[in-house]
Amino acid sequence: MLVSTERPVSSQPVLTTTVAREFVHRAAFAEVFLTGWRETGQDAFTVTAQWPRSHSFYSSEHGVYDPMLLAETIRQTFPLLAHAAYQMPFGYQLSWSNFQFTLNPQAMLIERTPADIEVRVRCSDIRYQRGLPASMSMHHEILRAGTPIAVASTRFGCHSPRVYERLRSGRANIAEVFAGAPTPPPPAACTEVGRTRSQDVVLSPTAEAGQWQLRLDTDHPVLFDHAVDHAPGMLLLEAVRQASTAVDAGPAPAVLTALDIEFHRYVEFASPCWIAAEAVPPVSAGARSRTRVTARQDGAAVFTASGDITPL
């Protein structure tokens, strides 16, 4: 009788998880969308992500993924690669200079399974200080099942705790500043800004058409996933999306397909930030409208942006 000493070959599943939440500056595991990364060349990387079919804040309207889910996925690549690929220590702070993306809404359709996303990242214009990145630019190509769905680019700075404290001029005590944030003003109507829940509205109405007060609700579990000492960048992007939706006069369904924003200074909690939006001629192919958005606080511009709305 012959007895085999070889074990049968078994098919082992490929195990997948998210990257560590600390790498993407998130407190909640549920808010981490990146699943891995690898180096593909000099200052070139591929980052993988997965999008859930539904989310409490990045809600799916008209059967397409929320463009802000795309923006948050791209944002998470900044700290991930700064920490994991460029050895930026934990405790450093990132500050946006600019950010822009354009997307194909037809490639953002929700299917019967979560969307597996590939982000090809190229880093450039890297300025080093004492062997660590002080600022860099990133260019992104976002693919789904091998098909490009969006492109994006950004530039941001990397600040040590000492440098950040100097930049913030006494506002770097995050716990104290966060705890002292004032009660947010009432939200604009959900139907005006394209949201379904009032707690997700980041604009508050004023007496002037096309003008709002920025609404900073520090109890929001996604926009304020953890304590910060100023308005987070993703909240400002959401303000641009909501203002663009309010200015757009066309019927639904439609979606934000392009966003371009320049950050001039931090948006503070202590005083009102005023948002003004006006319609300008669209320039993107297929766009129905373009909105120019300007934010001012204490008499100074804090960010300027534009957003394109495209019918589905």
ZAKEZA-817123 format. One line per field, with one value per residue (C-alpha): residue number from 1; residue in three letters; x, y, z. Coordinates in steps of 0.1 Angstrom, whole numbers, plus 5000, padded with zeros to 4 digits. Layout:
BEGIN
lumba	c(NUM; ...)
fifi	c(ALA; ...)
c1	c(X; ...)
c2	c(Y; ...)
c3	c(Z; ...)
! end
This chain:
BEGIN
lumba	c(1; 2; 3; 4; 5; 6; 7; 8; 9; 10; 11; 12; 13; 14; 15; 16; 17; 18; 19; 20; 21; 22; 23; 24; 25; 26; 27; 28; 29; 30; 31; 32; 33; 34; 35; 36; 37; 38; 39; 40; 41; 42; 43; 44; 45; 46; 47; 48; 49; 50; 51; 52; 53; 54; 55; 56; 57; 58; 59; 60; 61; 62; 63; 64; 65; 66; 67; 68; 69; 70; 71; 72; 73; 74; 75; 76; 77; 78; 79; 80; 81; 82; 83; 84; 85; 86; 87; 88; 89; 90; 91; 92; 93; 94; 95; 96; 97; 98; 99; 100; 101; 102; 103; 104; 105; 106; 107; 108; 109; 110; 111; 112; 113; 114; 115; 116; 117; 118; 119; 120; 121; 122; 123; 124; 125; 126; 127; 128; 129; 130; 131; 132; 133; 134; 135; 136; 137; 138; 139; 140; 141; 142; 143; 144; 145; 146; 147; 148; 149; 150; 151; 152; 153; 154; 155; 156; 157; 158; 159; 160; 161; 162; 163; 164; 165; 166; 167; 168; 169; 170; 171; 172; 173; 174; 175; 176; 177; 178; 179; 180; 181; 182; 183; 184; 185; 186; 187; 188; 189; 190; 191; 192; 193; 194; 195; 196; 197; 198; 199; 200; 201; 202; 203; 204; 205; 206; 207; 208; 209; 210; 211; 212; 213; 214; 215; 216; 217; 218; 219; 220; 221; 222; 223; 224; 225; 226; 227; 228; 229; 230; 231; 232; 233; 234; 235; 236; 237; 238; 239; 240; 241; 242; 243; 244; 245; 246; 247; 248; 249; 250; 251; 252; 253; 254; 255; 256; 257; 258; 259; 260; 261; 262; 263; 264; 265; 266; 267; 268; 269; 270; 271; 272; 273; 274; 275; 276; 277; 278; 279; 280; 281; 282; 283; 284; 285; 286; 287; 288; 289; 290; 291; 292; 293; 294; 295; 296; 297; 298; 299; 300; 301; 302; 303; 304; 305; 306; 307; 308; 309; 310; 311; 312)
fifi	c(MET; LEU; VAL; SER; THR; GLU; ARG; PRO; VAL; SER; SER; GLN; PRO; VAL; LEU; THR; THR; THR; VAL; ALA; ARG; GLU; PHE; VAL; HIS; ARG; ALA; ALA; PHE; ALA; GLU; VAL; PHE; LEU; THR; GLY; TRP; ARG; GLU; THR; GLY; GLN; ASP; ALA; PHE; THR; VAL; THR; ALA; GLN; TRP; PRO; ARG; SER; HIS; SER; PHE; TYR; SER; SER; GLU; HIS; GLY; VAL; TYR; ASP; PRO; MET; LEU; LEU; ALA; GLU; THR; ILE; ARG; GLN; THR; PHE; PRO; LEU; LEU; ALA; HIS; ALA; ALA; TYR; GLN; MET; PRO; PHE; GLY; TYR; GLN; LEU; SER; TRP; SER; ASN; PHE; GLN; PHE; THR; LEU; ASN; PRO; GLN; ALA; MET; LEU; ILE; GLU; ARG; THR; PRO; ALA; ASP; ILE; GLU; VAL; ARG; VAL; ARG; CYS; SER; ASP; ILE; ARG; TYR; GLN; ARG; GLY; LEU; PRO; ALA; SER; MET; SER; MET; HIS; HIS; GLU; ILE; LEU; ARG; ALA; GLY; THR; PRO; ILE; ALA; VAL; ALA; SER; THR; ARG; PHE; GLY; CYS; HIS; SER; PRO; ARG; VAL; TYR; GLU; ARG; LEU; ARG; SER; GLY; ARG; ALA; ASN; ILE; ALA; GLU; VAL; PHE; ALA; GLY; ALA; PRO; THR; PRO; PRO; PRO; PRO; ALA; ALA; CYS; THR; GLU; VAL; GLY; ARG; THR; ARG; SER; GLN; ASP; VAL; VAL; LEU; SER; PRO; THR; ALA; GLU; ALA; GLY; GLN; TRP; GLN; LEU; ARG; LEU; ASP; THR; ASP; HIS; PRO; VAL; LEU; PHE; ASP; HIS; ALA; VAL; ASP; HIS; ALA; PRO; GLY; MET; LEU; LEU; LEU; GLU; ALA; VAL; ARG; GLN; ALA; SER; THR; ALA; VAL; ASP; ALA; GLY; PRO; ALA; PRO; ALA; VAL; LEU; THR; ALA; LEU; ASP; ILE; GLU; PHE; HIS; ARG; TYR; VAL; GLU; PHE; ALA; SER; PRO; CYS; TRP; ILE; ALA; ALA; GLU; ALA; VAL; PRO; PRO; VAL; SER; ALA; GLY; ALA; ARG; SER; ARG; THR; ARG; VAL; THR; ALA; ARG; GLN; ASP; GLY; ALA; ALA; VAL; PHE; THR; ALA; SER; GLY; ASP; ILE; THR; PRO; LEU)
c1	c(5000; 5014; 5011; 5017; 5037; 5029; 5001; 4975; 4979; 4953; 4942; 4949; 4928; 4944; 4939; 4932; 4929; 4932; 4964; 4969; 4946; 4975; 4990; 4960; 4953; 4920; 4906; 4878; 4887; 4856; 4869; 4901; 4896; 4932; 4941; 4978; 5007; 5038; 5067; 5067; 5097; 5116; 5090; 5062; 5037; 5006; 4980; 4950; 4916; 4881; 4849; 4819; 4785; 4771; 4785; 4769; 4783; 4797; 4762; 4755; 4730; 4716; 4735; 4770; 4797; 4801; 4829; 4839; 4846; 4871; 4886; 4890; 4906; 4931; 4937; 4945; 4974; 4992; 4999; 5002; 5031; 5047; 5049; 5055; 5076; 5093; 5097; 5078; 5075; 5041; 5031; 5040; 5012; 5003; 4989; 4973; 4984; 4961; 4941; 4922; 4904; 4883; 4863; 4842; 4808; 4798; 4828; 4816; 4785; 4778; 4778; 4768; 4801; 4824; 4846; 4883; 4903; 4939; 4957; 4989; 5008; 5038; 5056; 5076; 5091; 5100; 5118; 5137; 5148; 5172; 5165; 5127; 5101; 5091; 5068; 5059; 5035; 5015; 4999; 4972; 4956; 4927; 4916; 4888; 4892; 4920; 4899; 4908; 4880; 4897; 4929; 4940; 4970; 4980; 5008; 5012; 5037; 5049; 5055; 5073; 5055; 5079; 5073; 5036; 5034; 5052; 5028; 4997; 5008; 4996; 4967; 4985; 4969; 4945; 4925; 4919; 4911; 4888; 4869; 4864; 4848; 4815; 4781; 4774; 4747; 4716; 4720; 4708; 4679; 4691; 4673; 4693; 4727; 4721; 4722; 4696; 4704; 4707; 4736; 4757; 4751; 4782; 4766; 4743; 4720; 4724; 4702; 4722; 4716; 4747; 4763; 4765; 4783; 4805; 4791; 4816; 4799; 4826; 4802; 4801; 4816; 4832; 4842; 4855; 4868; 4893; 4901; 4917; 4927; 4911; 4885; 4897; 4903; 4877; 4850; 4861; 4859; 4824; 4815; 4826; 4804; 4774; 4778; 4782; 4750; 4731; 4742; 4735; 4700; 4696; 4675; 4687; 4704; 4737; 4771; 4802; 4828; 4856; 4870; 4899; 4908; 4936; 4942; 4955; 4953; 4938; 4900; 4898; 4869; 4869; 4853; 4827; 4839; 4818; 4813; 4803; 4795; 4787; 4781; 4808; 4809; 4817; 4849; 4849; 4836; 4800; 4797; 4764; 4776; 4807; 4807; 4834; 4836; 4855; 4858; 4868; 4874; 4883; 4885; 4910; 4906; 4911; 4904; 4892; 4878; 4857; 4833; 4817; 4783; 4776; 4743; 4743)
c2	c(5000; 5033; 5062; 5098; 5120; 5151; 5174; 5184; 5219; 5242; 5275; 5302; 5333; 5366; 5385; 5423; 5449; 5487; 5506; 5517; 5546; 5566; 5566; 5586; 5608; 5592; 5581; 5558; 5526; 5529; 5561; 5545; 5537; 5528; 5491; 5492; 5508; 5499; 5518; 5515; 5538; 5569; 5590; 5569; 5547; 5527; 5530; 5507; 5516; 5503; 5523; 5510; 5509; 5532; 5556; 5578; 5610; 5603; 5594; 5579; 5599; 5589; 5556; 5572; 5575; 5608; 5629; 5638; 5601; 5604; 5635; 5619; 5588; 5611; 5631; 5599; 5593; 5624; 5614; 5577; 5583; 5611; 5587; 5553; 5563; 5594; 5587; 5618; 5612; 5609; 5642; 5662; 5683; 5686; 5719; 5721; 5748; 5737; 5708; 5700; 5670; 5662; 5630; 5610; 5606; 5577; 5557; 5564; 5542; 5520; 5483; 5452; 5449; 5476; 5494; 5484; 5515; 5520; 5554; 5559; 5587; 5606; 5629; 5660; 5693; 5677; 5701; 5685; 5699; 5679; 5648; 5650; 5663; 5699; 5702; 5683; 5680; 5649; 5640; 5612; 5590; 5571; 5539; 5514; 5479; 5493; 5522; 5558; 5576; 5608; 5628; 5650; 5671; 5689; 5706; 5705; 5713; 5690; 5707; 5695; 5702; 5731; 5747; 5741; 5758; 5788; 5788; 5787; 5817; 5803; 5783; 5750; 5737; 5715; 5703; 5738; 5753; 5725; 5726; 5763; 5762; 5781; 5766; 5763; 5785; 5770; 5750; 5760; 5740; 5705; 5709; 5741; 5725; 5689; 5671; 5648; 5654; 5688; 5677; 5673; 5709; 5731; 5764; 5786; 5811; 5849; 5877; 5880; 5856; 5836; 5842; 5819; 5816; 5785; 5761; 5743; 5716; 5700; 5672; 5659; 5623; 5623; 5659; 5662; 5626; 5638; 5671; 5698; 5734; 5748; 5739; 5707; 5708; 5683; 5705; 5734; 5711; 5702; 5739; 5744; 5714; 5727; 5763; 5750; 5729; 5759; 5782; 5756; 5762; 5730; 5700; 5669; 5645; 5662; 5658; 5678; 5667; 5692; 5711; 5735; 5752; 5774; 5777; 5810; 5807; 5785; 5789; 5795; 5786; 5819; 5842; 5838; 5827; 5841; 5822; 5840; 5822; 5833; 5816; 5819; 5803; 5766; 5755; 5717; 5695; 5685; 5708; 5725; 5752; 5765; 5784; 5806; 5805; 5829; 5825; 5854; 5856; 5887; 5907; 5884; 5857; 5822; 5802; 5806; 5778; 5768; 5738; 5723; 5706; 5681; 5663; 5626)
c3	c(5000; 4990; 5014; 5002; 5025; 5006; 5018; 4993; 4980; 4996; 4982; 5008; 5006; 5001; 5033; 5031; 5057; 5059; 5066; 5102; 5111; 5124; 5089; 5075; 5106; 5115; 5148; 5136; 5119; 5098; 5082; 5068; 5031; 5021; 5021; 5011; 4992; 4973; 4957; 4919; 4911; 4922; 4941; 4926; 4944; 4940; 4968; 4970; 4986; 4989; 4989; 5008; 4990; 5016; 5042; 5069; 5055; 5020; 5009; 4975; 4955; 4921; 4921; 4920; 4947; 4965; 4950; 4985; 4991; 4962; 4977; 5012; 4996; 4979; 5011; 5030; 5006; 5018; 5054; 5045; 5020; 5041; 5071; 5054; 5024; 5035; 5073; 5085; 5123; 5139; 5155; 5125; 5109; 5072; 5057; 5023; 4998; 4970; 4958; 4926; 4911; 4880; 4877; 4852; 4869; 4847; 4861; 4897; 4894; 4925; 4917; 4937; 4955; 4971; 4947; 4947; 4938; 4927; 4931; 4912; 4929; 4917; 4941; 4929; 4940; 4973; 4997; 5025; 5058; 5080; 5059; 5063; 5038; 5045; 5015; 4984; 4954; 4946; 4913; 4913; 4887; 4902; 4886; 4891; 4876; 4855; 4841; 4849; 4868; 4880; 4883; 4911; 4923; 4954; 4973; 5011; 5038; 5066; 5100; 5131; 5164; 5170; 5136; 5138; 5172; 5157; 5127; 5149; 5170; 5203; 5189; 5189; 5221; 5202; 5231; 5245; 5211; 5201; 5235; 5231; 5196; 5197; 5190; 5153; 5137; 5122; 5090; 5056; 5041; 5030; 4997; 4990; 4994; 4983; 5016; 5031; 5068; 5085; 5106; 5074; 5063; 5066; 5055; 5075; 5057; 5057; 5045; 5013; 4983; 4975; 5009; 5040; 5072; 5075; 5100; 5122; 5141; 5161; 5172; 5136; 5138; 5103; 5096; 5131; 5135; 5161; 5179; 5157; 5163; 5130; 5104; 5086; 5049; 5040; 5057; 5034; 5004; 5014; 5018; 4981; 4970; 4989; 4977; 4941; 4945; 4959; 4930; 4903; 4890; 4870; 4879; 4896; 4891; 4889; 4907; 4914; 4888; 4893; 4923; 4925; 4958; 4970; 5008; 5020; 5057; 5085; 5092; 5129; 5153; 5171; 5145; 5117; 5083; 5054; 5022; 4990; 4958; 4922; 4889; 4863; 4828; 4829; 4812; 4819; 4791; 4799; 4829; 4834; 4858; 4875; 4908; 4921; 4959; 4982; 5020; 5043; 5080; 5099; 5067; 5050; 5023; 5038; 5006; 4971; 4950; 4921; 4916; 4885; 4885; 4857; 4850; 4851)
! end
